[in-house]
Amino acid sequence: MKSDITIEKERNFSDVLNVTFDFIRQEFKPFFKTIILYTSIPIILLAIIATFYTKDSVNGLFEAMNGNVPESVTPNGGLLLALIAISVIASIFIIGITFCYLEEYRIHGKGGFEIEAVWRRFIKDFWGLLGFQIVGTIILFISFALLIIPGFYVMIPLSFLLAVKVFEQKGLSDSLSRCFTLIKNHWWQTFGILIVIALVHSVLSTLFSIPVAIYSGIKGFLMATDSANASIDTAPLLVFNIIATIAKYWLYPIVFLAIGFQYFSLKEEKDQTSLIKRINQIGDTEEDVNL
């Protein structure tokens, strides 16, 4: 029987990556059951909206290529706004559920909690997470608008913003300050972890995008050579795009688990939380013996 994975532990670069995949192997069934149960609706809705938005965009493009004047040179604005809104919500669900699951595991250990507890914790933090995400995105946008280098620098500490919200329950200003405190002297290590785990996610999600690419390529070629059929059949694209989008988002927890373990590693280095707990436990044991 596998023992609990220690969450609050200082780890090096490879240890963070290793414990991420160890956690997935150990918690695969309950963890992804939780992810699927509570994120399916926003992700499927996102996939459907994204499919119709893509169809609208491509149809307009090929109408223009074939000499027809489309009703609008831009895709449907309503679909675009809906796509942005549901993308943000789906991201919050994925990030929040992942961090809340990790927090329940940290507190109660392997098998010590029900998945409903993860949902209750997430619902309690939902609006805060949404607000933090919006503010973080605005800060990142401004940073990149000023100069690219500051944008990349700010992006790394901001990756901890929602983790600090879930794990420490701090306010916005304190959470922002905490992110930069944690990342101090560990920017490059964290950057490397994010690059590696993002590449893993990209490779895995690309596998599920192959049917979309093949279908779109074939259909695009046929549309370019036959103006009479310059449209995309919704049904096959809908199915392929839903599969690709769901896979992409359900693979994102790999990234956020790595961020969570890096957060706890840096927190342990800065705060020595587990060391203090062990010292207190030793003190309590000695008191019990004396009694």
Secondary structure as UniProt FT lines:
FT   HELIX           13..65
FT   TURN            66..67
FT   HELIX           77..108
FT   TURN            110..111
FT   HELIX           115..146
FT   HELIX           148..158
FT   TURN            159..160
FT   HELIX           161..168
FT   HELIX           172..183
FT   TURN            184..185
FT   HELIX           187..225
FT   HELIX           227..229
FT   HELIX           234..271
FT   HELIX           273..290
//
